[in-house]
């Protein structure tokens, strides 16, 4: 665990885990989950955890947004945020309109 300061007075804490069950976070869920390696076997579990606890799951890996991850990166002639609209709607997370306007949306 690493102390990384504050945003709007809220402390930022970064933790690294390989436990994709995320059971240790059930009572106090994180603000976001950022995948740093592909977890194809447990991806659905992490996506469902994010929806249930209204937290953003972000993955830079190809195909993860289409699989249900809320956010990723779309690279074309320029880099854009990539949003799974169905996951966003199911999670109840509110994202600023500007971010949504500049994002590429995946709608299955």
N, C-alpha and C positions, 0 to 999 in steps of 0.2 A: 504494500500500500504506500502511496506517495501523496504528500500534501502539495497541492498545486494552486494555492491561493483561493480567491473568491470571485464570484460573479454576482453582482447586485447584492453583496453581503452573504451570499450562500456559499458555504465552503465546497471546494471541488476536491474530490478524492478519486484517485485512479487505482483500480485493482485489476490484476491480471489473473484469469482463471482458465483452466482447461476443463472444468466441470460443466458440461453443457446441460446438466439437469437444472442448474441454477437454484437448487433447493436452498442454499445458504442465503439467498436473496429474497425468499418468499415473503418474509415479514417486513423487510425494509428494502424494497426494490430499488435498483439504480435508476438514475435519470436517463441513461442510454446504454446500449450495448453496441460496441464497435468490434466487428470481427476482423481479426488480423491473420487468420488462416481459414482455408476452406473446411467446412464441417458438414459435408453433404449428408452423412448418415443421421445427424442430429439437428439439421437446419430447421425442420418443421417444429421441433420442440422449442427451439429458441424463438422462432417466429410467434408461436402461440403464447409463450411467456410474455413477449413484448405486447401483444394484443391485450392479454388478460390484465397486465399491470399498467397499460397506457404509457409505454416507454418506446422510444425510437430504437429500432434495430437497424444498424447501418452496415453494409457490406460492400467492399470495392470489387467483389468477384463477379465475373460474368455469369448471368443466369440467375443470380440470387434474388434480384428484384422480381423477376418473372415468377420465381418460386414462392414469393410472398413476403420477402424482406421489405420493410417500409422504404428504406432509402439506399442509394448507391451513387455511382458516378456514371454518366453517359458521356462518352468521348466521341465526337464527330469532328467538324471543323473547329470546334471549341469545346471545352469541358463544361458540362452542365450537371446540376444535381439531377438525380433520377428517382422518381417517386412511384411507388405502387399505390395507386389511388384506392383500390379496394382495401388494402391493409390500413391505409391512413383513415379511411371512413370507419372501419371496424374497430380501430384502436381508440377513437375518440380524441386523438391528439389534435390540437389546434396549431397550425403553422402559419406564420405571417404571409399575407397575400403576395407580397413582393417575391418571397422565396418560391411560392407556388407558381407565380407567373413566369419566372425564369427557368423553372424546372421542366424536364421532359417527363411526361406521365405515361406509366404503363397501366393500361386498363384491360383486364382479361375478360 
